C-alpha cells in the first residue's frame, strides 16, 4: 500500500538513506500488523468451529441421555409384556429415534472438533515463514 507521492520501485540513488530506512520500517510494520491480523482471523475461525462442535456435542449428550432413559423404559415395558401387557413399542421407537439423533449429532460434533483443532494459525505461520525466507533471500544478494 503506497502513499501518494511516494516511490514504489527500486531504490534510486537520489533518495536519502533516512527516507529509505523510514520507508522500510513502515513497510515492515505494516507487514507485521497484517500477519497478526491473519493469525487472529485464522484462530477465530478455528475457535468458532470448536464452539459449534461443543454445542452440538452437548446436544448429542442430551439425546443419548434421553435415548437411554427411553431404552430402559422400553425394556421395562417389554418385561411387562412378558407378564401380559403390550405398552412398550412406542417407547422403543422413541428410544431408537433419540439414539440415532444423538449419534448423528455426535458425528457432526466430532467433524467440527477435528476441523477446529488445534486452534493454531497455520496459514499465518506459513506466511511468516515465506516472508522470512524472502527477506533472507534478499539479504543474501
PyMOL commands that set and color helices and strands:
alter all, ss='L'
color gray80, all
select helices_A, chain A and resi 17-82+89-116+122-140
alter helices_A, ss='H'
color red, helices_A
deselect
rebuild
show_as cartoon
